[in-house]
Amino acid sequence: PSWYIEFDPRTSHYRNGIAPDPSEKLPLPVITDVDGDDKNEIVIATREPSIKVLRYNPSNMEKASLSSYLSLDVLASANLLSSTIVKKGRQPVGLATGYIYPYNTERNRQQVIVVVTEGLNVLCYDHNLQLLWEQTIDTDMYAQLSNSYVSEVAIMIDSHALRLNDTGLVIIGARIESRRDITAYHLHQKGEESSRDKQEEDSSNESTDEKYITASHEEDMNQHETNLVLKHFSYYAFEGKTGNERWKHEGGDFVPHSSSADILHRQHHDARYYAEQEHQMKQQQEQAGYK
């Protein structure tokens, strides 16, 4: 039988007023046996923001006609808002379940539920949605980059212990990107350039054109530099029961060991180089197209 879940439409506002953009999409539901009773539950994330554990109840079949959908029972629910009731940065972008305790033939295991929010907060719940721990991923390298979002999240939960007396492991992988649609941005730039050409059709101010090209080139390179910094896929590992950090690998970690200044200088140099190469390639393609 089919089923449905009711949501409050007041909590589902999108920037465009119609549908979610890539930065507003919720993680997919997880269907699994979280409490170890040999019956599957459905774990979902909502834009309230919250997470819920749902289960199909056969008795609801009697209340539903053959042409209607069945409702699900809410076994547990947890609000994702911070202790200060701040909603910004608390929308869920990643959701997963798994076992932090080793397999035991004498008793059933319960799973934990891990949620990652758009502010890179990691929340770990037990099967009853009681919060076990919360950690915020250190995002100093992104602190000065506005208009970005978590574009990709991966969560792995495992019973393997890295240290003595540890209980399981939670690994988070995340990628941050700019909200700006690069394709739309370039199309907009070309449209402005075409409009400017029409307005200045009778003008032969070469110095103005040269300044515009230089500014456009510099802006294009800066945009590519930002994208290269943002698109690093970084990993963070936490102890499963307490949330204590065990290790992390970020973009700057994949270069030879050196001082922080050297790492930042190398990242900046590499970003400028690749941005320059891509700009030159685009110029060649545009010149070939004009011919």
N, C-alpha and C positions, 0 to 999 in steps of 0.2 A: 504493500500500500504506500501511497505518497503521503508526505507530511509537510507541515509548514511551521514557521517560527514568526511570531509577531515582533515587530520592532517599532519603536517610537519614531515617527518621521521627523520629529524636531531634533533628533540627534544625528541625522544623516545629511546635513547640509554640505554641499560640495562647492568648490570655488567657482565652477562654471554654472552652478545652479541646475545641472542636468545629471551628470554622471561623474564618477571619480576619475581623476587623472592618475598617472602612474604613482604619484606620491601619496595618494589617498586610498589606494586599494588595500583591502583587508587580507590577512593571510587566509589560506584555505582551511576549512574545518578538518578536524582530525577524528577519524572513527576508530576507536580502540577500546580495549577493556582496561580502564584506568584503575579500578578498585579491586581487580582480581577475583571477581565473582563469576567469571566465565560468561558475562553478558557485555556486549559492546555498548559504549556510550559515545556521544557525539560532543566534541569540545569545539566551541566556536568563539570567535572574537567579534565584538560589536564596536560601533562608533560612539558608544555612550561616554567614555570607553569602558568596556568590561569584557570579561570572559565568562562563559557559562558551560556547565556540563549538563547535557540533555540525554534523555533516554525515552525510547518508544515504550508506551504503556499499552498492552493488548486490550485493557478495559476501555480505552478511548475508542476502540472500534465500534463499540455498542452505541456511542454517542454520535458517531458520524454516519452519514448516509453514504450510499455507494458512489455518489457523484461529488462528494466533498473530500477535503484533505484532512489528515489526522494531525492533531496537535501533539507536541512532545512535552513530557514532564521535565521541569527544571530541577535537577538534583542539587546543584550548587551554583552560586554566582559570586563573582568578585569584581569590585570596582577597581579600575586601574589608575584612578586619580591619585595624586600625591597626598601626603598628609596635610598639605596646605590647600587642598582642593583646587590645585592648578591643573587646567586641562591641556595647556600647551605642552607639546612634546610627549604626551602620554598615549597617543593613538597607537594601537598595536600594528606592527609590521612583520612580526615573525611569531610563529606558534608551533610548539612540538611537545611530544610526550616521550617518556622513556624511563628506564630503570636505573637507579643509582645504587641499588643493593644487588649483590651477586645472587644468582639462581640458587634456590633452596628447595629440595624435594619435599621437605616437611611442611612447608606453608606457602600460600600464594603471596606473590609480590604485588605491591601497589606501585603505580607509576607516579612520577612527578610531572608537573606541567610547567613549561618554561615559555615566557612571553618576552619578546623584545619590542620596545616602543620606538617611535620615531625620534625620540630624544636619546636613543641608545641606552635606555634603562633596561636592565635584565632582571626579571622577576621570576622567582621559582616558587611554585605552590605544590602542596601535597594533593592527593586525589580528591580531598574534600574542599579544595581551593582555599586552604589556610596558608597564608604567606609564610614560607620558610626563610627566605632572604631576598634582598634586593641590592643590586650593585649598579653603579653608573659607569659605563665605559669612559675612560679618560679620553677626551676629544680635544686636547689643547691644539693640535695641528689644524683643526677645523674651526677653531673659535673665531677667527677673523674672516671666515668665508661664509657670507650670508647667502640666502636664496639657494640652499642645498637641501637634499633629502636622502634618506636611506633607500637606495634603489634595489638592493639585493641583500637577503639575509639567509644564512644557513645555520641550523642548530643541530648539534649532536649531543645526545645524552647517553652516558655509558657507565657501567658499574666498575670499570677499571679505576684503581686508585693509584695516584702518582706518588704519594708519600705514605709513610706509616701512619695509621690511624685516620687516613682520609676515607671519605665515603663517596665513591663515584666521582664523575667528572662531567662538567657541562662546557662544551666548546661552542663559541659564537663566532661566526664569520660574517662580516658586513662590508658593504661597499657604499660609499657616499658619492652622489653626483649632483651637478647643478640642476635646478628646476628648469633652467632655460633650455628650450628645445633648440639645439644648435642648427638644425635644418631650417626651422622657421626663422631663426635669427638671421641666417645668411640670405634667405629669400627676402626678408624685410630689408636687409641692407642693399640687395640688388634693386629692390623696388624704389628705395630712396635715391639710389644712384641714377636710375632711369629717370625719375622725376626731376632730379637736379639737372640732368643733361638737357631735358626739354626746356627748363626754365632759363638755362644759360646757353641756349642754342646759338644766340646771336652774340654771345660774349666769348672772347678768346683769352680769358684770364688764366694763363698757364700756371702762375704761381699758386692761385687758389686751388686748382686741380691737384697740383703737386702736394700741397699741404693736406688735402683731403685723403689722397692715396697714402701718405705717410701715417696719418692718424688712423686710417682704416687698417693699415698693416699692423700698427702697434696694438690696436684694440683686438685684432684677430689673434695675434700672438699671445696676448695676455689671457684671452679666453681659453686658448689651447693649454697654456700653462696651468690654469686653474683646473681644467678637466683632468690633466695628467696627475695632478696632486690628489684630486678627489677620488679617482677611479681605482686607487689601490684597494685590493681586497685584504682586509686585516683580520687577524684571528685573536681570540681571547679565550683563555681557559680558566674555569673556576671550579673549586672544590664543590661537590654536589650537595653537601649537607649544610655548609656554612656560607658558601659563596665567596670564600677567600680566593683571591687571584693566584693562579699557579704559574702562568706564563702568558706572553703575548707576542705576536709578530705583526708589526705595522710596516707601512711602506718604506720608511727610512731604515728598517732593520735589515733589508736585503742588499746592503752595500758593505764593503769592507769596514772593519771597525776603525773609527776615527772620531775626532771631536765633533760635537754638535754643530759647530760652525762649518766644518768641512762637509758634513752630510747635507746641511741646508744649501751650501754653495754648489755641491754636485747636483743635487736635485734641481736647483734653479738653472744650472748650466744645461743639463739634459733636457729640461722642459723647453728652454729657449731654442735649443738645437732642433728638436723634433717639430716645434711649432714653425720654425723658419723653413725646414724642409717641406712641411705640408703646405705652407703658404706659397712657396715657389712652385710646387706641383700644381696647386690650384690655379696659379697665374698662367702656367703653361697650358692647362686644359681650357681656360677661358679664351686665351689667345687663339688656340686651335679651333675653338668653336666659332669665334668671330670671323675667321677666314672662310 
